[in-house]
Amino acid sequence: MHAKAQRVADTLENLGVRTEVRELDSSTRTSQDAADSIGTTVSQIAKSLLFLAGEQPVLVIASGTNRVSVDAVGELLDAELTQPDAKTVKKRTGYSVGGVPPVAQNEPATVVIDEDLFRYEVVWAAAGTPNAVFSVPPDELRRVTGGTVAKVAG
């Protein structure tokens, strides 16, 4: 297993999450790629997007079909959000865009989870590389990230 995927797998195990990190032959870089590779719907993909509130990292875990409203999340957090470039995402999280997991990041972040993910028993999240994923019930995702559930789509 790739070292970054193993880091995610180890973190999930340490957090008591019963899941398996799967490395796929095809890309999961985009929500559509992930859904096609896994055989699920795009809306069940839990994409992790990094924003910054000043220098504080904010991780938004959104349904693959939703476009995150920076204004809505900023209002929720009472902060102005910016979206960093790919180099900053990698530095702050430890992962490249398209493989950012909701756990095992370089820095602690404020986490906001899309309420739309709670329509499903299981969602799929990136596991550290553009080819690695894991499944998790949304309530378990909330538990391990300490995330606030909110409407994130604009």
Secondary structure, 3 states (H helix, E strand, C coil): CCHHHHHHHHHHHHCCCCCCCEECCCCCCCHHHHHHHHCCCHHHEEEEEEEEECCEEEEEEEECCCCECHHHHHHHHCCCEECCCHHHHHHHHCCCCCCCCCCCCCCCCEEEEEHHHHHCCCEEEECCCCCEEEEECHHHHHHHHCCEEECCEC
